[in-house]
Amino acid sequence: MPATHADDAARRAYWTAQLEEALVFMNRVLEYPVEECGEPFVSLPDAAKQAGVEVEFTAKPHVKGLPRLYYLRQGQIEGFIGIAREMNAKGWVLRVEDGYRTRQMQKFLGREPRVFDAILDRVIWELNGQHPTPEFFLRRSMTLVALMPKIGTHMSGSAIDISVLRRDDRQEIDRGGPYIEMSERTPMLSPYVSEQARNNRIEITAVLNRHGFTEYPFEFWHYNSGDAYHEMLHKTGKPGKYGAVDWDPATGKLTPIPKPNEPLNSPEEIKVEIAAALGRLKKG
């Protein structure tokens, strides 16, 4: 049945409230202490193969055609293997959608036409048909694609985006939308998904929690550990041990990013992208 006007208004109100809550979360993360431990990166495909667990890794290229970097920190590998093994025992297969992101990946992910257009479409919907200012768009991008290295935990090598498949036929477990869903169904506890999808999210999250990974409350596919998100959400009082780093896969050299709170994209760059996206929208 098509959504009623009242239902659409309720969905917009929920979306706005969630993103404003996520913005508060991100601002707290910007202030949260991090003491980078320098722990090396480990290949997830290699670790899975060595452990004899079944894991899939999406073959889709990253932004600008770059290869995806399926790595986590050494201290997370035992938990990662534990997740994969428990899922296999349940008749599931973990599919890793994304791992470590370089500065280039994170900067241009939010400007990739497919992603940018999806965010712009939702923001225009949120504003009831009005076009956003670059400043408002950046406000939303802050929570949806992580504008700064400090809050983009993929840049810490401490986060993975996941889907989950049935082991027998490789059909995706229903979570209320695919990776990446950009709607009021996106928050982990969204009331706008079916009961089955909600239960699947809860069960999947429980598996990751048992092995030390914490869910990001505003996306149903993102999990991390050992970083500012994890420590802040668990109220441990400990600094995050994994921070935003530049990492060279060829040499293994890891260097903390000197100014992790600086935005990766400026309002001027976003203004240009909005104009281009609106042009694509008109043509479409």
VOKOLGU-659416 format. One record per residue (C-alpha): x, y, z; residue number from 1; residue in three letters. Coordinates in steps of 0.001 Angstrom, whole numbers, plus 500000, padded with zeros to 6 digits. Example, Ala and Ser with C-alpha at 12.3 -4.5 7.8 and 13.67 -1.06 7.14 Angstrom:
<zaros>
> 512300;495500;507800;1;ALA
> 513670;498940;507140;2;SER
</zaros>
This chain:
<zaros>
> 500000;500000;500000;1;MET
> 501319;503476;499205;2;PRO
> 502443;505511;502206;3;ALA
> 499961;508043;503542;4;THR
> 500908;511680;504028;5;HIS
> 500986;511152;507797;6;ALA
> 503148;508042;507447;7;ASP
> 505584;509850;505158;8;ASP
> 505810;512721;507639;9;ALA
> 506491;510250;510452;10;ALA
> 509237;508590;508437;11;ARG
> 510847;511950;507692;12;ARG
> 510664;512920;511353;13;ALA
> 512291;509615;512355;14;TYR
> 515039;510015;509729;15;TRP
> 515778;513568;510873;16;THR
> 515829;512615;514560;17;ALA
> 518176;509683;513905;18;GLN
> 520621;511739;511855;19;LEU
> 520648;514528;514411;20;GLU
> 521350;511926;517105;21;GLU
> 524103;510477;514917;22;ALA
> 525598;513958;514534;23;LEU
> 525798;514318;518315;24;VAL
> 527493;510904;518408;25;PHE
> 530038;511938;515771;26;MET
> 530861;515176;517575;27;ASN
> 531484;513195;520750;28;ARG
> 533797;510864;518812;29;VAL
> 535758;513876;517563;30;LEU
> 536542;514727;521185;31;GLU
> 537165;511164;522355;32;TYR
> 540832;510322;523144;33;PRO
> 542765;507944;520926;34;VAL
> 546201;506486;521608;35;GLU
> 547251;504729;518423;36;GLU
> 548936;501437;519314;37;CYS
> 550659;500864;515972;38;GLY
> 549279;497345;515640;39;GLU
> 549862;495934;512127;40;PRO
> 547222;495176;509516;41;PHE
> 546308;491594;508634;42;VAL
> 544658;490343;505439;43;SER
> 541166;488985;506125;44;LEU
> 541108;486630;503102;45;PRO
> 544465;485176;504192;46;ASP
> 543315;484815;507801;47;ALA
> 540066;483102;506761;48;ALA
> 541909;480691;504476;49;LYS
> 544437;479806;507141;50;GLN
> 541681;479213;509719;51;ALA
> 539618;477109;507306;52;GLY
> 536464;479216;507662;53;VAL
> 534127;480136;504844;54;GLU
> 533947;483900;504205;55;VAL
> 532984;485836;501092;56;GLU
> 534452;489160;499995;57;PHE
> 532564;491309;497545;58;THR
> 534347;491653;494223;59;ALA
> 532858;495068;493462;60;LYS
> 535526;497740;493027;61;PRO
> 535703;500631;495448;62;HIS
> 535342;504300;494510;63;VAL
> 537334;505334;491413;64;LYS
> 537778;501659;490561;65;GLY
> 540214;501110;493424;66;LEU
> 540499;497583;494866;67;PRO
> 538876;497009;498246;68;ARG
> 541324;496569;501097;69;LEU
> 540104;493703;503251;70;TYR
> 542227;494234;506340;71;TYR
> 541760;494609;510081;72;LEU
> 544242;495054;512905;73;ARG
> 546098;492050;514252;74;GLN
> 544262;492130;517579;75;GLY
> 540894;491822;515829;76;GLN
> 541654;488726;513788;77;ILE
> 540761;486172;516472;78;GLU
> 537354;487821;516846;79;GLY
> 536853;487988;513092;80;PHE
> 537592;484266;512712;81;ILE
> 535293;483501;515641;82;GLY
> 532461;485394;513933;83;ILE
> 532984;483549;510659;84;ALA
> 533162;480164;512380;85;ARG
> 529998;480732;514423;86;GLU
> 528138;481918;511324;87;MET
> 529240;478836;509389;88;ASN
> 527909;476648;512212;89;ALA
> 524562;478463;511935;90;LYS
> 524416;477761;508199;91;GLY
> 525500;481298;507308;92;TRP
> 528399;482849;505461;93;VAL
> 529821;486230;506415;94;LEU
> 530304;488501;503412;95;ARG
> 532668;491404;503994;96;VAL
> 531633;494404;501934;97;GLU
> 534350;496847;502971;98;ASP
> 537420;497065;505188;99;GLY
> 540236;499588;505442;100;TYR
> 539846;502837;503492;101;ARG
> 542594;505198;502459;102;THR
> 542116;508965;502551;103;ARG
> 541368;508902;498826;104;GLN
> 538727;506217;499274;105;MET
> 537007;508017;502149;106;GLN
> 537152;511436;500481;107;LYS
> 535648;510334;497202;108;PHE
> 533232;507718;498537;109;LEU
> 530835;510476;499560;110;GLY
> 531273;512140;496160;111;ARG
> 530797;509038;494033;112;GLU
> 527704;509789;491910;113;PRO
> 525814;506678;493034;114;ARG
> 526343;507438;496730;115;VAL
> 526099;511217;496437;116;PHE
> 522860;511035;494449;117;ASP
> 521330;508627;496969;118;ALA
> 522172;510951;499858;119;ILE
> 520960;514018;497964;120;LEU
> 517694;512267;497114;121;ASP
> 517104;511471;500792;122;ARG
> 518020;514982;501907;123;VAL
> 515611;516533;499384;124;ILE
> 512957;514107;500636;125;TRP
> 513751;515089;504230;126;GLU
> 513386;518778;503317;127;LEU
> 510059;518047;501617;128;ASN
> 511329;518853;498131;129;GLY
> 513684;521707;498902;130;GLN
> 517301;521664;497742;131;HIS
> 519823;521663;500600;132;PRO
> 522595;524164;501143;133;THR
> 526134;522731;500980;134;PRO
> 526349;523244;504747;135;GLU
> 523204;521175;505395;136;PHE
> 524340;518488;502990;137;PHE
> 527677;518289;504811;138;LEU
> 525772;518004;508086;139;ARG
> 524092;514878;506770;140;ARG
> 527243;513534;505109;141;SER
> 528996;513828;508467;142;MET
> 527025;510832;509696;143;THR
> 526409;508929;506448;144;LEU
> 529893;508858;504904;145;VAL
> 532183;510222;507678;146;ALA
> 533635;513566;506663;147;LEU
> 536714;513385;508877;148;MET
> 539312;510621;509299;149;PRO
> 538740;510561;513083;150;LYS
> 535114;509480;512687;151;ILE
> 535680;507241;509667;152;GLY
> 536688;504090;511512;153;THR
> 537368;502296;508247;154;HIS
> 540389;504617;508109;155;MET
> 541525;503137;511429;156;SER
> 541488;499637;509991;157;GLY
> 539137;498759;512838;158;SER
> 535784;498454;511025;159;ALA
> 534054;496180;508563;160;ILE
> 530818;496517;506629;161;ASP
> 529044;493191;506253;162;ILE
> 526208;491248;504730;163;SER
> 525248;487685;505695;164;VAL
> 524308;484864;503305;165;LEU
> 522679;481474;503734;166;ARG
> 525402;478879;503310;167;ARG
> 523359;476436;501244;168;ASP
> 522065;478718;498478;169;ASP
> 524001;481998;499012;170;ARG
> 520790;483995;499350;171;GLN
> 521181;487096;501494;172;GLU
> 519710;487078;505000;173;ILE
> 516948;489701;505099;174;ASP
> 517933;492738;507176;175;ARG
> 515340;495103;505735;176;GLY
> 517459;496333;502864;177;GLY
> 520705;495662;501037;178;PRO
> 524158;497048;501655;179;TYR
> 523997;500066;501224;180;ILE
> 520403;501050;502160;181;GLU
> 519896;504822;502444;182;MET
> 516534;505391;504084;183;SER
> 514636;505383;507358;184;GLU
> 515325;501610;507385;185;ARG
> 519076;502226;507771;186;THR
> 519393;502684;511575;187;PRO
> 520034;499407;513364;188;MET
> 516823;499563;515432;189;LEU
> 514615;501108;512751;190;SER
> 510893;500469;513294;191;PRO
> 510379;500532;509517;192;TYR
> 511587;497005;508799;193;VAL
> 509725;493721;509169;194;SER
> 509808;491741;512386;195;GLU
> 511870;489058;510650;196;GLN
> 514426;491593;509400;197;ALA
> 514670;493128;512874;198;ARG
> 515196;489709;514445;199;ASN
> 517892;488925;511881;200;ASN
> 519691;492175;512698;201;ARG
> 519540;491328;516404;202;ILE
> 520817;487777;515886;203;GLU
> 523645;488850;513572;204;ILE
> 524673;491610;515970;205;THR
> 524696;489151;518862;206;ALA
> 527190;486984;516972;207;VAL
> 529515;489921;516393;208;LEU
> 529130;491123;519984;209;ASN
> 530173;487708;521298;210;ARG
> 533471;488129;519458;211;HIS
> 534228;491669;520535;212;GLY
> 532712;493747;517736;213;PHE
> 530295;496612;518374;214;THR
> 527500;497757;516097;215;GLU
> 527275;501350;514869;216;TYR
> 523728;502318;515939;217;PRO
> 522892;504261;512772;218;PHE
> 523814;501664;510092;219;GLU
> 522798;498020;510201;220;PHE
> 525911;496796;508373;221;TRP
> 528814;498517;510215;222;HIS
> 530766;496917;513081;223;TYR
> 534046;497809;514752;224;ASN
> 536209;497240;517822;225;SER
> 539085;498810;519715;226;GLY
> 538508;502324;518404;227;ASP
> 536815;505472;519712;228;ALA
> 533344;504222;518668;229;TYR
> 533774;500993;520591;230;HIS
> 535189;502486;523778;231;GLU
> 532683;505342;523841;232;MET
> 529656;503123;523229;233;LEU
> 530765;500738;525982;234;HIS
> 531607;503626;528342;235;LYS
> 534930;502019;529250;236;THR
> 536732;505304;529846;237;GLY
> 539663;503870;527879;238;LYS
> 541107;505693;524869;239;PRO
> 540662;504072;521496;240;GLY
> 543777;502114;520574;241;LYS
> 543111;502233;516836;242;TYR
> 543097;505672;515201;243;GLY
> 542962;507004;511655;244;ALA
> 546158;506070;509829;245;VAL
> 547827;506217;506473;246;ASP
> 548893;502674;505644;247;TRP
> 550987;501354;502763;248;ASP
> 549992;497778;501826;249;PRO
> 553282;497317;499968;250;ALA
> 555531;498072;502937;251;THR
> 553178;497683;505888;252;GLY
> 554188;501136;507109;253;LYS
> 551524;502716;509299;254;LEU
> 551467;506443;510111;255;THR
> 548862;508221;512259;256;PRO
> 547081;510957;510304;257;ILE
> 548341;514218;511854;258;PRO
> 545069;516205;511736;259;LYS
> 542314;513565;511856;260;PRO
> 539565;516079;512689;261;ASN
> 539973;518075;509470;262;GLU
> 537203;517546;506855;263;PRO
> 538105;515560;503762;264;LEU
> 535715;517601;501567;265;ASN
> 535061;521356;501689;266;SER
> 531701;523161;501293;267;PRO
> 532979;524477;497964;268;GLU
> 533635;520962;496673;269;GLU
> 530226;519811;497874;270;ILE
> 528528;522787;496183;271;LYS
> 529990;521689;492843;272;VAL
> 528865;518103;493455;273;GLU
> 525305;519183;494351;274;ILE
> 525028;521124;491075;275;ALA
> 526262;518112;489125;276;ALA
> 523883;515769;490950;277;ALA
> 520901;518044;490327;278;LEU
> 521851;518036;486654;279;GLY
> 521840;514237;486640;280;ARG
> 518496;514269;488446;281;LEU
> 516918;516446;485761;282;LYS
> 518250;514211;482984;283;LYS
> 517019;511110;484794;284;GLY
</zaros>
